[in-house]
Amino acid sequence: MPKPQRIVIGGTARLLGRSPRVVRMIDKVAWLYLKDGRVLGTRSAGNDTFYLPGGKREPGETDVETLVREIREELSVEIDASSARYAGTFEAQAHGKPPGVTLRMACYTASFEGEPVASAEIAEIAWLTSADADRVSDMARIVFAHLRERGELS
């Protein structure tokens, strides 16, 4: 029996004669602001889950350009682009998305000017530790475990 053909249309893969399944990667950049064994988390309006601050790239943006723009929008601080240091890339099932939608997140540390405050779509900011695992996304739990292994998160 011949193998079914795979067709991809608008992010949905369909094997001919079978129902579609979502095949999608969401690509984001996040800021790891660590202080006293805690990491800064953000919660969007209408959501009860905390995430790491950051967001999706605009076309043509680098990771650092995305980081600077997203953190300015979400937290009203200015990231020093020259201080940005890559901390790792992590993958997990995207929170609140159908099975098969994966989030890939490149994380950076960076110095900044200003005082972080909730702005734009952000309703709340909070200092989080690994004890807050029940309040954060799957992706944040993975990053928290990494930070804890390195001794950077309580």
C-alpha positions as protocol buffer text, in pm:
chain_id: "A"
residue {
  index: 1
  type: MET
  ca { x: 0 y: 0 z: 0 }
}
residue {
  index: 2
  type: PRO
  ca { x: 147 y: 344 z: -97 }
}
residue {
  index: 3
  type: LYS
  ca { x: 229 y: 597 z: 174 }
}
residue {
  index: 4
  type: PRO
  ca { x: -25 y: 881 z: 209 }
}
residue {
  index: 5
  type: GLN
  ca { x: 84 y: 1215 z: 65 }
}
residue {
  index: 6
  type: ARG
  ca { x: 146 y: 1499 z: 305 }
}
residue {
  index: 7
  type: ILE
  ca { x: 16 y: 1842 z: 206 }
}
residue {
  index: 8
  type: VAL
  ca { x: 80 y: 2155 z: 412 }
}
residue {
  index: 9
  type: ILE
  ca { x: -173 y: 2438 z: 378 }
}
residue {
  index: 10
  type: GLY
  ca { x: -160 y: 2743 z: 603 }
}
residue {
  index: 11
  type: GLY
  ca { x: 19 y: 2567 z: 887 }
}
residue {
  index: 12
  type: THR
  ca { x: -203 y: 2258 z: 879 }
}
residue {
  index: 13
  type: ALA
  ca { x: -61 y: 1926 z: 759 }
}
residue {
  index: 14
  type: ARG
  ca { x: -310 y: 1691 z: 603 }
}
residue {
  index: 15
  type: LEU
  ca { x: -250 y: 1337 z: 499 }
}
residue {
  index: 16
  type: LEU
  ca { x: -480 y: 1278 z: 208 }
}
residue {
  index: 17
  type: GLY
  ca { x: -782 y: 1087 z: 329 }
}
residue {
  index: 18
  type: ARG
  ca { x: -720 y: 1175 z: 695 }
}
residue {
  index: 19
  type: SER
  ca { x: -823 y: 1461 z: 922 }
}
residue {
  index: 20
  type: PRO
  ca { x: -585 y: 1761 z: 950 }
}
residue {
  index: 21
  type: ARG
  ca { x: -343 y: 1810 z: 1237 }
}
residue {
  index: 22
  type: VAL
  ca { x: -175 y: 2132 z: 1332 }
}
residue {
  index: 23
  type: VAL
  ca { x: 199 y: 2145 z: 1264 }
}
residue {
  index: 24
  type: ARG
  ca { x: 329 y: 2478 z: 1381 }
}
residue {
  index: 25
  type: MET
  ca { x: 625 y: 2638 z: 1556 }
}
residue {
  index: 26
  type: ILE
  ca { x: 588 y: 2966 z: 1743 }
}
residue {
  index: 27
  type: ASP
  ca { x: 919 y: 3147 z: 1767 }
}
residue {
  index: 28
  type: LYS
  ca { x: 970 y: 3391 z: 2056 }
}
residue {
  index: 29
  type: VAL
  ca { x: 1243 y: 3579 z: 2239 }
}
residue {
  index: 30
  type: ALA
  ca { x: 1233 y: 3623 z: 2620 }
}
residue {
  index: 31
  type: TRP
  ca { x: 1415 y: 3826 z: 2883 }
}
residue {
  index: 32
  type: LEU
  ca { x: 1546 y: 3656 z: 3195 }
}
residue {
  index: 33
  type: TYR
  ca { x: 1561 y: 3923 z: 3462 }
}
residue {
  index: 34
  type: LEU
  ca { x: 1702 y: 3746 z: 3767 }
}
residue {
  index: 35
  type: LYS
  ca { x: 1732 y: 3910 z: 4108 }
}
residue {
  index: 36
  type: ASP
  ca { x: 1792 y: 3753 z: 4450 }
}
residue {
  index: 37
  type: GLY
  ca { x: 1709 y: 3402 z: 4328 }
}
residue {
  index: 38
  type: ARG
  ca { x: 1386 y: 3510 z: 4159 }
}
residue {
  index: 39
  type: VAL
  ca { x: 1291 y: 3579 z: 3798 }
}
residue {
  index: 40
  type: LEU
  ca { x: 1050 y: 3844 z: 3673 }
}
residue {
  index: 41
  type: GLY
  ca { x: 729 y: 3705 z: 3524 }
}
residue {
  index: 42
  type: THR
  ca { x: 441 y: 3873 z: 3343 }
}
residue {
  index: 43
  type: ARG
  ca { x: 70 y: 3797 z: 3323 }
}
residue {
  index: 44
  type: SER
  ca { x: -142 y: 3924 z: 3037 }
}
residue {
  index: 45
  type: ALA
  ca { x: -487 y: 4074 z: 3090 }
}
residue {
  index: 46
  type: GLY
  ca { x: -755 y: 3805 z: 3096 }
}
residue {
  index: 47
  type: ASN
  ca { x: -506 y: 3528 z: 3172 }
}
residue {
  index: 48
  type: ASP
  ca { x: -415 y: 3364 z: 3503 }
}
residue {
  index: 49
  type: THR
  ca { x: -82 y: 3216 z: 3388 }
}
residue {
  index: 50
  type: PHE
  ca { x: 256 y: 3388 z: 3418 }
}
residue {
  index: 51
  type: TYR
  ca { x: 507 y: 3388 z: 3132 }
}
residue {
  index: 52
  type: LEU
  ca { x: 857 y: 3518 z: 3083 }
}
residue {
  index: 53
  type: PRO
  ca { x: 850 y: 3869 z: 2933 }
}
residue {
  index: 54
  type: GLY
  ca { x: 915 y: 3892 z: 2559 }
}
residue {
  index: 55
  type: GLY
  ca { x: 741 y: 3810 z: 2237 }
}
residue {
  index: 56
  type: LYS
  ca { x: 744 y: 3729 z: 1868 }
}
residue {
  index: 57
  type: ARG
  ca { x: 978 y: 3875 z: 1609 }
}
residue {
  index: 58
  type: GLU
  ca { x: 865 y: 4128 z: 1354 }
}
residue {
  index: 59
  type: PRO
  ca { x: 982 y: 4044 z: 999 }
}
residue {
  index: 60
  type: GLY
  ca { x: 1355 y: 4104 z: 963 }
}
residue {
  index: 61
  type: GLU
  ca { x: 1423 y: 4156 z: 1336 }
}
residue {
  index: 62
  type: THR
  ca { x: 1714 y: 3994 z: 1514 }
}
residue {
  index: 63
  type: ASP
  ca { x: 1671 y: 3831 z: 1854 }
}
residue {
  index: 64
  type: VAL
  ca { x: 1815 y: 4135 z: 2031 }
}
residue {
  index: 65
  type: GLU
  ca { x: 1603 y: 4382 z: 1833 }
}
residue {
  index: 66
  type: THR
  ca { x: 1295 y: 4178 z: 1929 }
}
residue {
  index: 67
  type: LEU
  ca { x: 1404 y: 4170 z: 2292 }
}
residue {
  index: 68
  type: VAL
  ca { x: 1454 y: 4548 z: 2308 }
}
residue {
  index: 69
  type: ARG
  ca { x: 1118 y: 4623 z: 2141 }
}
residue {
  index: 70
  type: GLU
  ca { x: 910 y: 4369 z: 2333 }
}
residue {
  index: 71
  type: ILE
  ca { x: 1049 y: 4462 z: 2674 }
}
residue {
  index: 72
  type: ARG
  ca { x: 997 y: 4832 z: 2603 }
}
residue {
  index: 73
  type: GLU
  ca { x: 635 y: 4759 z: 2507 }
}
residue {
  index: 74
  type: GLU
  ca { x: 558 y: 4522 z: 2796 }
}
residue {
  index: 75
  type: LEU
  ca { x: 759 y: 4668 z: 3086 }
}
residue {
  index: 76
  type: SER
  ca { x: 849 y: 5026 z: 2986 }
}
residue {
  index: 77
  type: VAL
  ca { x: 1223 y: 4977 z: 3034 }
}
residue {
  index: 78
  type: GLU
  ca { x: 1510 y: 5020 z: 2789 }
}
residue {
  index: 79
  type: ILE
  ca { x: 1722 y: 4711 z: 2738 }
}
residue {
  index: 80
  type: ASP
  ca { x: 2091 y: 4782 z: 2671 }
}
residue {
  index: 81
  type: ALA
  ca { x: 2128 y: 4585 z: 2347 }
}
residue {
  index: 82
  type: SER
  ca { x: 2507 y: 4562 z: 2384 }
}
residue {
  index: 83
  type: SER
  ca { x: 2466 y: 4384 z: 2720 }
}
residue {
  index: 84
  type: ALA
  ca { x: 2232 y: 4110 z: 2588 }
}
residue {
  index: 85
  type: ARG
  ca { x: 2372 y: 3763 z: 2659 }
}
residue {
  index: 86
  type: TYR
  ca { x: 2224 y: 3445 z: 2515 }
}
residue {
  index: 87
  type: ALA
  ca { x: 2105 y: 3209 z: 2792 }
}
residue {
  index: 88
  type: GLY
  ca { x: 1961 y: 2923 z: 2587 }
}
residue {
  index: 89
  type: THR
  ca { x: 1678 y: 2814 z: 2358 }
}
residue {
  index: 90
  type: PHE
  ca { x: 1396 y: 2602 z: 2495 }
}
residue {
  index: 91
  type: GLU
  ca { x: 1101 y: 2418 z: 2337 }
}
residue {
  index: 92
  type: ALA
  ca { x: 765 y: 2313 z: 2483 }
}
residue {
  index: 93
  type: GLN
  ca { x: 402 y: 2263 z: 2389 }
}
residue {
  index: 94
  type: ALA
  ca { x: 263 y: 2616 z: 2346 }
}
residue {
  index: 95
  type: HIS
  ca { x: 35 y: 2712 z: 2637 }
}
residue {
  index: 96
  type: GLY
  ca { x: -330 y: 2738 z: 2539 }
}
residue {
  index: 97
  type: LYS
  ca { x: -267 y: 2611 z: 2185 }
}
residue {
  index: 98
  type: PRO
  ca { x: -379 y: 2283 z: 2025 }
}
residue {
  index: 99
  type: PRO
  ca { x: -155 y: 1977 z: 2063 }
}
residue {
  index: 100
  type: GLY
  ca { x: 133 y: 1989 z: 1816 }
}
residue {
  index: 101
  type: VAL
  ca { x: 186 y: 2364 z: 1840 }
}
residue {
  index: 102
  type: THR
  ca { x: 537 y: 2407 z: 1976 }
}
residue {
  index: 103
  type: LEU
  ca { x: 687 y: 2717 z: 2130 }
}
residue {
  index: 104
  type: ARG
  ca { x: 1058 y: 2775 z: 2069 }
}
residue {
  index: 105
  type: MET
  ca { x: 1195 y: 3050 z: 2291 }
}
residue {
  index: 106
  type: ALA
  ca { x: 1543 y: 3204 z: 2281 }
}
residue {
  index: 107
  type: CYS
  ca { x: 1623 y: 3353 z: 2622 }
}
residue {
  index: 108
  type: TYR
  ca { x: 1858 y: 3639 z: 2700 }
}
residue {
  index: 109
  type: THR
  ca { x: 1978 y: 3828 z: 3003 }
}
residue {
  index: 110
  type: ALA
  ca { x: 2047 y: 4201 z: 2963 }
}
residue {
  index: 111
  type: SER
  ca { x: 2096 y: 4514 z: 3168 }
}
residue {
  index: 112
  type: PHE
  ca { x: 1840 y: 4792 z: 3138 }
}
residue {
  index: 113
  type: GLU
  ca { x: 1740 y: 5143 z: 3239 }
}
residue {
  index: 114
  type: GLY
  ca { x: 1415 y: 5221 z: 3418 }
}
residue {
  index: 115
  type: GLU
  ca { x: 1189 y: 5036 z: 3657 }
}
residue {
  index: 116
  type: PRO
  ca { x: 978 y: 4751 z: 3516 }
}
residue {
  index: 117
  type: VAL
  ca { x: 604 y: 4824 z: 3527 }
}
residue {
  index: 118
  type: ALA
  ca { x: 312 y: 4644 z: 3362 }
}
residue {
  index: 119
  type: SER
  ca { x: 239 y: 4811 z: 3026 }
}
residue {
  index: 120
  type: ALA
  ca { x: 48 y: 4738 z: 2704 }
}
residue {
  index: 121
  type: GLU
  ca { x: -120 y: 4395 z: 2735 }
}
residue {
  index: 122
  type: ILE
  ca { x: 56 y: 4312 z: 3064 }
}
residue {
  index: 123
  type: ALA
  ca { x: -179 y: 4320 z: 3366 }
}
residue {
  index: 124
  type: GLU
  ca { x: 68 y: 4215 z: 3635 }
}
residue {
  index: 125
  type: ILE
  ca { x: 435 y: 4151 z: 3699 }
}
residue {
  index: 126
  type: ALA
  ca { x: 563 y: 3925 z: 3976 }
}
residue {
  index: 127
  type: TRP
  ca { x: 890 y: 3792 z: 4115 }
}
residue {
  index: 128
  type: LEU
  ca { x: 875 y: 3414 z: 4079 }
}
residue {
  index: 129
  type: THR
  ca { x: 1073 y: 3115 z: 4206 }
}
residue {
  index: 130
  type: SER
  ca { x: 1056 y: 2744 z: 4130 }
}
residue {
  index: 131
  type: ALA
  ca { x: 790 y: 2723 z: 4405 }
}
residue {
  index: 132
  type: ASP
  ca { x: 557 y: 2909 z: 4164 }
}
residue {
  index: 133
  type: ALA
  ca { x: 550 y: 2624 z: 3910 }
}
residue {
  index: 134
  type: ASP
  ca { x: 171 y: 2597 z: 3936 }
}
residue {
  index: 135
  type: ARG
  ca { x: 134 y: 2964 z: 3832 }
}
residue {
  index: 136
  type: VAL
  ca { x: 347 y: 2956 z: 3514 }
}
residue {
  index: 137
  type: SER
  ca { x: 336 y: 2814 z: 3161 }
}
residue {
  index: 138
  type: ASP
  ca { x: 496 y: 2480 z: 3065 }
}
residue {
  index: 139
  type: MET
  ca { x: 774 y: 2674 z: 2894 }
}
residue {
  index: 140
  type: ALA
  ca { x: 844 y: 2879 z: 3206 }
}
residue {
  index: 141
  type: ARG
  ca { x: 863 y: 2556 z: 3411 }
}
residue {
  index: 142
  type: ILE
  ca { x: 1128 y: 2421 z: 3173 }
}
residue {
  index: 143
  type: VAL
  ca { x: 1329 y: 2743 z: 3194 }
}
residue {
  index: 144
  type: PHE
  ca { x: 1284 y: 2751 z: 3575 }
}
residue {
  index: 145
  type: ALA
  ca { x: 1427 y: 2397 z: 3600 }
}
residue {
  index: 146
  type: HIS
  ca { x: 1728 y: 2503 z: 3392 }
}
residue {
  index: 147
  type: LEU
  ca { x: 1785 y: 2811 z: 3608 }
}
residue {
  index: 148
  type: ARG
  ca { x: 1749 y: 2608 z: 3927 }
}
residue {
  index: 149
  type: GLU
  ca { x: 2004 y: 2350 z: 3803 }
}
residue {
  index: 150
  type: ARG
  ca { x: 2247 y: 2638 z: 3746 }
}
residue {
  index: 151
  type: GLY
  ca { x: 2182 y: 2775 z: 4097 }
}
residue {
  index: 152
  type: GLU
  ca { x: 2027 y: 3096 z: 3963 }
}
residue {
  index: 153
  type: LEU
  ca { x: 1668 y: 3040 z: 4082 }
}
residue {
  index: 154
  type: SER
  ca { x: 1539 y: 2954 z: 4428 }
}
